[in-house]
Amino acid sequence: MPRPLLRLLGASLALVALATPVAAQTTGEPPAEQPRLFLGPIGLTPTLTIKDIGVDTNVFRTAGSPERDFTATVGPGVNAVLRLGRANIRVDSRLDWIYFQKFDHQRSFNLSETGRLDVDLVRLTPFVRGNYTRTRQRPNPELDIRVQQKLTGAGGGVGMRVGPGFLIEAAGDVSRVELDDDDPELAQLAEALNRRTERATLAGRWRLTPLTSVVVRGEAGRDEFELSPLRDSRSFSLMPGIELRPLALVSGHAFVGVKRFVTDEAALPDYTGVVADVAVGWMVRDLTHFKVGVRRDVEYSFEALEPYFLLTDVQVEVRQALGYQWDVVGRTGLAQLAYRRLDDAGAAAAAGRRDWAVLMGMGVGRRLGDYVRVGIDVDRVARRSPLADREYQGFRIGGSFTYGY
C-alpha cells in the first residue's frame, strides 16, 4: 500500500481509538440514535470508512482505451450533539481523502459539514440549518469526469405541534452549486450547472407510532443560472409518504408524488409527472437484510441542446448473514436518463435521447465486533447511449473497512 495512504490510515485509526467510549450515559434516545461517547454535555459518534482499496479499470469512464489505476478512499467523520436547556445542536462532519496512485491530479480532500439548531418552546420549535461541502466528484449521474465543486446552503423554519402526534413544519432554504471554472476545459460545465436555488416547503407529519410517521410534503422552488439563463426554472411538488425510524422492522422513508417543472425558456418543454424518493430496508429472520432505493426527479444536464433530463434510478441490495461474523452481499441497479430537447433543435424535439446506466456487484464481509466490518467487493458499471462517445464499461475491485453505524 502506498506510503501516503498508510500515514493517513494510521492517523485515522488513532482518531477512532481516542474516541472509543470509556463510559456510557443514558439519554433516553433509541440506541441507534444514542451517541457513542460523551465529553461533558457533548455526545459524539465517530465513524471511519476505508473503501475502494483496489483497482478501477476505467477511471475516466471512456468508451475507448480505458485507463486503470489503484485507488482508495479514507473517510473519518463524527456526529456531535449538544443540549443546552431547550436548545439542541447537531453537527455532522466528514473528511474524505480520495487517492489515485497514477493519476495524482484526481486526488482530493473532500470536506462535508452540516449543522442544525432546534429550540424547543413546547408548542413551537424554531430551527436554523446550514451545510457546506467542497468535493471533487461527479456532479450527477450524467457526467463521467470528477469536477471540483462547492455546495453551500442555509435556511430555517418552525415546527408547530397542533395536536397529539401531529406536527406542521414550514421552512425556507437558499443554496448554491459552484463548479470550478478556473480550468478552461471545465468552463462549459460551470456555465451550464452553476446555479442558485430557493426552496420553500410545508409539511404535515402525523405520528402513528413512536417509530412510524405519515408525512405530506409540498415544495415550491426556483433555480437561477447566472451564466445560462435559458435553464432558469420553477417547480412545484406534492409528495405524500411514510417515515420509519431505524428500530422498526422496516426502516427508512418512502415518498411518491407529482411534480410540475416549468422552464422560463419557451422553446424548452416543461415536465409534469411522477417523482419519487424511496430508501427502505427490512430484515427477514434476523439473517437477510434487503435495501431498496428509488429516485425519480429532474436533473440538469450540461448539454446545450438538452438542458435537463428525467432521472429514474432503482437500486436493490441483499445482504445475507452467514452466522454472526460473516456475510455476503449482492446488488444491482438500473438508471434511465431521459433527456428533453429544445423545441427548435430537431424533428423529435421534446423527446431527446435515452441513456441507461447498469450496476451489478457482489461482496463478502466479516464483522470484527459490534461496530467494525471489513469486506471486499467487485462491481461492474456500464452505460449505454445512442452516442458512441458516451458509452463505457468498467470494473471496480476493492476492499473496505468501516467503524461505526
C-alpha positions as CSV (number, residue, x, y, z in Angstrom):
1,M,0.0,0.0,0.0
2,P,1.4,3.5,-0.9
3,R,3.0,5.4,2.0
4,P,0.7,8.5,1.9
5,L,-2.3,6.2,2.3
6,L,-0.6,4.3,5.2
7,R,0.1,7.6,7.0
8,L,-3.5,8.8,6.7
9,L,-4.8,5.4,7.7
10,G,-2.7,5.4,10.8
11,A,-3.9,8.9,11.8
12,S,-7.5,8.0,11.2
13,L,-7.2,4.8,13.3
14,A,-5.6,6.8,16.1
15,L,-8.5,9.3,16.0
16,V,-11.0,6.4,16.3
17,A,-9.0,4.9,19.1
18,L,-9.1,8.2,21.1
19,A,-12.8,8.4,20.5
20,T,-13.6,4.9,21.8
21,P,-16.1,5.2,24.7
22,V,-14.9,4.7,28.2
23,A,-18.3,5.2,29.9
24,A,-21.9,5.1,28.8
25,Q,-24.6,7.6,29.8
26,T,-28.3,7.3,29.3
27,T,-30.1,9.8,27.1
28,G,-33.5,8.3,26.6
29,E,-33.0,8.1,22.8
30,P,-33.3,4.9,20.9
31,P,-29.9,3.1,20.8
32,A,-29.5,3.7,17.1
33,E,-29.5,7.4,17.7
34,Q,-27.7,7.5,21.0
35,P,-24.2,9.0,20.9
36,R,-21.3,6.5,21.3
37,L,-19.5,8.6,24.0
38,F,-19.8,11.8,25.9
39,L,-17.4,14.7,26.6
40,G,-19.3,16.6,29.2
41,P,-22.6,17.8,27.6
42,I,-21.4,16.8,24.1
43,G,-22.4,13.5,22.7
44,L,-20.1,12.1,19.9
45,T,-20.5,9.3,17.4
46,P,-17.2,8.8,15.5
47,T,-17.1,6.8,12.2
48,L,-14.3,5.7,9.9
49,T,-14.7,4.3,6.4
50,I,-11.9,3.0,4.3
51,K,-13.3,1.8,0.9
52,D,-12.5,1.2,-2.7
53,I,-9.0,0.0,-1.8
54,G,-8.2,-1.7,-5.1
55,V,-8.3,-1.2,-8.9
56,D,-10.6,0.8,-11.1
57,T,-10.3,-0.4,-14.6
58,N,-11.9,2.7,-16.2
59,V,-11.1,5.7,-14.1
60,F,-12.4,8.3,-16.6
61,R,-15.3,6.2,-17.9
62,T,-14.3,6.5,-21.5
63,A,-15.6,4.5,-24.5
64,G,-12.2,3.5,-25.8
65,S,-8.7,3.0,-24.3
66,P,-9.8,2.8,-20.7
67,E,-7.3,3.8,-18.1
68,R,-6.8,1.8,-14.9
69,D,-5.4,2.9,-11.5
70,F,-5.1,1.9,-7.9
71,T,-7.5,3.9,-5.8
72,A,-8.6,4.3,-2.2
73,T,-10.9,6.4,-0.1
74,V,-10.3,7.1,3.6
75,G,-13.2,8.9,5.4
76,P,-13.1,9.8,9.1
77,G,-16.2,11.5,10.4
78,V,-18.1,12.5,13.6
79,N,-21.6,13.3,14.6
80,A,-21.9,15.7,17.6
81,V,-24.9,16.5,19.7
82,L,-25.1,19.3,22.3
83,R,-28.1,20.1,24.5
84,L,-28.2,23.4,26.2
85,G,-31.5,23.8,28.1
86,R,-34.2,23.9,25.4
87,A,-31.7,24.2,22.6
88,N,-30.4,21.1,20.7
89,I,-27.4,21.5,18.4
90,R,-26.4,18.7,15.9
91,V,-23.3,18.8,13.7
92,D,-22.2,16.2,11.2
93,S,-18.6,16.4,9.9
94,R,-16.8,14.3,7.4
95,L,-13.4,14.4,5.6
96,D,-12.7,12.0,2.7
97,W,-9.3,11.6,1.1
98,I,-9.6,10.2,-2.4
99,Y,-6.3,8.6,-3.5
100,F,-5.2,7.7,-7.0
101,Q,-1.7,6.2,-7.4
102,K,-1.0,7.1,-11.1
103,F,-3.4,10.0,-11.9
104,D,-2.4,12.2,-9.0
105,H,-4.4,15.2,-10.4
106,Q,-7.5,13.2,-9.5
107,R,-6.6,13.1,-5.8
108,S,-8.7,15.3,-3.4
109,F,-9.7,16.1,0.1
110,N,-13.5,16.2,0.3
111,L,-15.0,18.1,3.2
112,S,-18.6,18.0,4.3
113,E,-20.3,19.9,7.1
114,T,-23.9,20.1,8.1
115,G,-25.4,21.7,11.2
116,R,-28.8,22.3,12.7
117,L,-30.1,24.2,15.8
118,D,-33.5,23.5,17.3
119,V,-35.1,25.4,20.2
120,D,-38.0,23.5,21.9
121,L,-40.6,26.1,23.0
122,V,-43.2,23.4,23.8
123,R,-45.8,24.2,21.1
124,L,-43.3,25.8,18.7
125,T,-39.8,24.6,17.6
126,P,-37.9,27.2,15.5
127,F,-34.8,26.0,13.8
128,V,-31.9,27.1,11.6
129,R,-29.6,24.9,9.5
130,G,-26.7,25.1,7.1
131,N,-24.4,23.0,5.0
132,Y,-21.0,23.3,3.3
133,T,-19.4,20.8,1.0
134,R,-16.2,21.1,-1.0
135,T,-15.5,18.0,-3.1
136,R,-14.1,16.7,-6.3
137,Q,-16.7,14.2,-7.6
138,R,-19.0,13.6,-10.5
139,P,-21.8,16.3,-10.1
140,N,-24.6,14.0,-11.3
141,P,-25.1,10.6,-12.9
142,E,-24.7,12.1,-16.4
143,L,-21.1,13.3,-16.0
144,D,-18.1,10.9,-16.3
145,I,-15.4,13.2,-15.0
146,R,-14.7,14.4,-11.5
147,V,-15.1,18.1,-11.0
148,Q,-14.0,20.4,-8.1
149,Q,-17.2,21.9,-6.8
150,K,-18.6,23.8,-3.8
151,L,-22.1,23.3,-2.4
152,T,-23.5,25.7,0.2
153,G,-26.9,26.2,1.8
154,A,-28.6,27.9,4.7
155,G,-32.2,28.1,5.9
156,G,-34.6,27.8,8.7
157,G,-38.2,27.4,9.7
158,V,-40.5,26.4,12.5
159,G,-42.4,23.4,13.6
160,M,-45.7,23.7,15.4
161,R,-47.5,21.0,17.4
162,V,-51.2,21.2,16.8
163,G,-52.4,18.1,18.5
164,P,-51.3,14.7,19.9
165,G,-48.8,13.3,17.5
166,F,-49.4,15.9,14.7
167,L,-46.8,18.5,13.6
168,I,-46.8,21.1,10.9
169,E,-43.4,22.4,9.7
170,A,-42.7,25.3,7.4
171,A,-39.2,26.0,6.1
172,G,-37.2,28.0,3.6
173,D,-33.7,27.4,2.2
174,V,-31.2,29.0,-0.2
175,S,-28.4,27.0,-1.8
176,R,-25.7,27.4,-4.4
177,V,-23.9,25.0,-6.7
178,E,-20.5,26.3,-7.9
179,L,-18.2,24.3,-10.1
180,D,-14.6,25.2,-10.6
181,D,-14.3,27.4,-13.7
182,D,-10.6,28.1,-13.5
183,D,-9.8,25.2,-15.8
184,P,-10.6,26.2,-19.4
185,E,-11.7,22.6,-20.2
186,L,-14.3,22.8,-17.4
187,A,-15.6,26.3,-18.1
188,Q,-18.5,24.9,-20.1
189,L,-19.6,22.7,-17.2
190,A,-19.6,25.7,-14.8
191,E,-21.5,27.8,-17.2
192,A,-24.2,25.1,-17.6
193,L,-24.5,23.9,-14.0
194,N,-23.6,26.8,-11.6
195,R,-26.9,27.9,-10.0
196,R,-28.7,29.4,-7.1
197,T,-31.8,27.6,-5.7
198,E,-34.5,28.9,-3.5
199,R,-36.9,26.4,-1.8
200,A,-40.0,26.8,0.4
201,T,-41.6,23.7,2.0
202,L,-44.7,23.0,4.0
203,A,-45.1,19.6,5.6
204,G,-47.6,17.9,7.9
205,R,-46.4,14.9,10.0
206,W,-48.7,12.6,11.8
207,R,-47.0,10.1,14.2
208,L,-48.8,6.8,14.0
209,T,-46.5,5.1,16.5
210,P,-43.2,6.1,18.2
211,L,-41.4,4.6,15.1
212,T,-43.8,5.4,12.3
213,S,-45.0,8.7,10.8
214,V,-47.1,9.6,7.8
215,V,-45.9,12.8,6.1
216,V,-47.4,15.0,3.4
217,R,-44.8,17.5,2.0
218,G,-45.4,20.3,-0.5
219,E,-42.5,22.3,-2.1
220,A,-42.1,25.3,-4.3
221,G,-38.7,26.3,-5.7
222,R,-36.8,28.3,-8.3
223,D,-33.4,27.7,-9.9
224,E,-31.5,30.6,-11.4
225,F,-28.5,30.2,-13.7
226,E,-26.4,33.4,-13.9
227,L,-24.4,32.2,-17.0
228,S,-27.1,30.1,-18.7
229,P,-30.5,31.8,-18.1
230,L,-32.4,29.6,-20.6
231,R,-32.2,26.9,-17.9
232,D,-34.0,29.0,-15.3
233,S,-37.0,27.2,-14.0
234,R,-39.7,27.0,-11.3
235,S,-41.0,23.8,-9.8
236,F,-43.9,22.7,-7.6
237,S,-44.3,19.3,-6.0
238,L,-46.6,17.4,-3.6
239,M,-45.2,14.2,-2.1
240,P,-47.1,12.1,0.5
241,G,-45.1,9.4,2.2
242,I,-44.1,7.5,5.3
243,E,-41.0,7.7,7.6
244,L,-39.9,4.7,9.6
245,R,-37.3,5.1,12.3
246,P,-34.3,2.6,12.5
247,L,-35.7,0.4,15.3
248,A,-38.8,-0.6,13.3
249,L,-38.8,-3.9,11.4
250,V,-38.9,-1.8,8.3
251,S,-36.8,1.4,8.3
252,G,-36.2,4.3,6.0
253,H,-38.6,6.5,4.1
254,A,-40.8,6.3,1.0
255,F,-42.3,9.3,-0.8
256,V,-44.1,9.2,-4.1
257,G,-45.9,12.2,-5.6
258,V,-46.2,14.6,-8.5
259,K,-44.1,17.4,-9.8
260,R,-44.6,20.4,-12.1
261,F,-41.4,21.6,-13.6
262,V,-41.8,24.9,-15.6
263,T,-38.9,26.4,-17.6
264,D,-38.6,30.1,-18.4
265,E,-37.4,29.3,-22.0
266,A,-40.4,28.9,-24.3
267,A,-38.5,26.6,-26.6
268,L,-37.8,24.1,-23.8
269,P,-40.6,21.7,-22.9
270,D,-42.0,21.6,-19.3
271,Y,-42.4,18.4,-17.3
272,T,-45.4,17.2,-15.2
273,G,-45.3,13.7,-13.8
274,V,-44.5,11.3,-11.1
275,V,-41.4,11.8,-8.8
276,A,-40.2,9.5,-6.1
277,D,-37.7,9.3,-3.2
278,V,-37.6,5.9,-1.6
279,A,-34.9,4.4,0.7
280,V,-36.3,1.4,2.6
281,G,-34.6,-1.5,4.4
282,W,-36.0,-4.5,6.2
283,M,-34.8,-7.7,7.9
284,V,-36.1,-11.3,7.4
285,R,-35.5,-13.6,10.4
286,D,-32.5,-11.5,11.5
287,L,-30.4,-13.1,8.8
288,T,-31.3,-11.4,5.5
289,H,-31.3,-7.6,5.0
290,F,-33.0,-6.1,2.0
291,K,-32.4,-2.5,0.8
292,V,-34.4,-0.8,-2.0
293,G,-33.8,2.7,-3.3
294,V,-35.8,4.5,-5.9
295,R,-35.2,8.0,-7.1
296,R,-37.1,9.8,-9.9
297,D,-36.7,13.5,-10.4
298,V,-35.5,16.2,-12.8
299,E,-31.7,16.8,-13.2
300,Y,-29.9,19.5,-15.1
301,S,-27.6,18.5,-18.0
302,F,-24.5,20.2,-19.4
303,E,-25.7,19.5,-22.9
304,A,-26.5,22.8,-24.8
305,L,-29.5,21.3,-26.8
306,E,-30.8,19.1,-24.0
307,P,-30.7,21.2,-20.8
308,Y,-32.3,18.7,-18.5
309,F,-33.2,15.0,-18.2
310,L,-35.6,12.9,-16.1
311,L,-33.6,10.5,-13.9
312,T,-35.2,7.2,-12.9
313,D,-32.8,5.2,-10.7
314,V,-33.6,1.9,-9.0
315,Q,-31.1,0.2,-6.6
316,V,-31.5,-3.2,-4.8
317,E,-29.2,-4.8,-2.3
318,V,-29.5,-8.1,-0.4
319,R,-27.1,-8.9,2.5
320,Q,-27.2,-12.4,3.8
321,A,-25.6,-13.2,7.2
322,L,-23.6,-16.4,7.5
323,G,-23.6,-16.8,11.2
324,Y,-22.7,-13.7,13.4
325,Q,-19.4,-12.8,11.8
326,W,-19.6,-13.4,8.0
327,D,-22.0,-12.0,5.4
328,V,-22.3,-11.9,1.6
329,V,-24.0,-9.1,-0.4
330,G,-25.3,-8.8,-3.9
331,R,-26.5,-5.6,-5.5
332,T,-27.9,-4.3,-8.8
333,G,-29.0,-1.0,-10.2
334,L,-30.6,0.4,-13.3
335,A,-30.9,4.1,-14.1
336,Q,-32.5,5.8,-17.1
337,L,-31.6,9.3,-18.2
338,A,-34.5,10.6,-20.4
339,Y,-33.4,13.9,-22.0
340,R,-35.6,16.8,-23.0
341,R,-34.6,18.8,-26.1
342,L,-35.2,22.4,-27.1
343,D,-38.2,22.6,-29.5
344,D,-36.1,24.1,-32.3
345,A,-33.3,21.5,-32.0
346,G,-34.7,18.9,-34.5
347,A,-37.7,16.9,-35.6
348,A,-38.0,14.8,-32.4
349,A,-37.9,17.9,-30.3
350,A,-39.3,17.2,-26.9
351,A,-38.3,13.5,-26.8
352,G,-34.5,13.6,-26.6
353,R,-32.2,10.6,-26.3
354,R,-32.3,8.0,-23.6
355,D,-29.2,6.7,-21.8
356,W,-29.0,3.7,-19.5
357,A,-26.6,3.0,-16.7
358,V,-26.3,-0.5,-15.2
359,L,-24.6,-1.6,-12.0
360,M,-24.0,-5.2,-10.9
361,G,-21.9,-6.2,-7.9
362,M,-21.2,-8.6,-5.1
363,G,-19.1,-8.8,-2.0
364,V,-18.2,-10.6,1.2
365,G,-17.5,-9.2,4.6
366,R,-16.6,-10.1,8.2
367,R,-17.5,-8.4,11.4
368,L,-14.8,-7.8,14.0
369,G,-17.1,-6.8,16.8
370,D,-20.3,-4.8,17.1
371,Y,-19.1,-1.7,15.2
372,V,-16.3,-2.9,12.8
373,R,-16.6,-4.6,9.5
374,V,-14.1,-5.5,6.8
375,G,-15.0,-6.7,3.3
376,I,-14.1,-7.0,-0.4
377,D,-16.4,-6.0,-3.3
378,V,-16.5,-6.3,-7.0
379,D,-18.7,-4.0,-9.1
380,R,-19.3,-3.7,-12.8
381,V,-20.7,-0.4,-14.2
382,A,-21.7,0.2,-17.8
383,R,-23.6,2.9,-19.7
384,R,-25.5,2.5,-22.9
385,S,-26.3,5.5,-25.1
386,P,-27.2,6.4,-28.8
387,L,-24.0,8.4,-28.7
388,A,-21.0,6.1,-29.0
389,D,-18.7,8.5,-27.1
390,R,-21.0,8.4,-24.1
391,E,-20.8,4.6,-23.7
392,Y,-18.4,2.9,-21.2
393,Q,-17.9,-0.1,-19.0
394,G,-15.5,-1.0,-16.3
395,F,-14.9,-2.9,-13.1
396,R,-14.0,-1.7,-9.6
397,I,-12.4,-4.3,-7.3
398,G,-11.6,-3.2,-3.8
399,G,-11.6,-3.8,-0.1
400,S,-13.4,-1.8,2.6
401,F,-13.2,-1.1,6.4
402,T,-16.0,0.5,8.4
403,Y,-16.2,1.6,12.0
404,G,-19.4,3.0,13.3
405,Y,-23.1,2.6,12.5
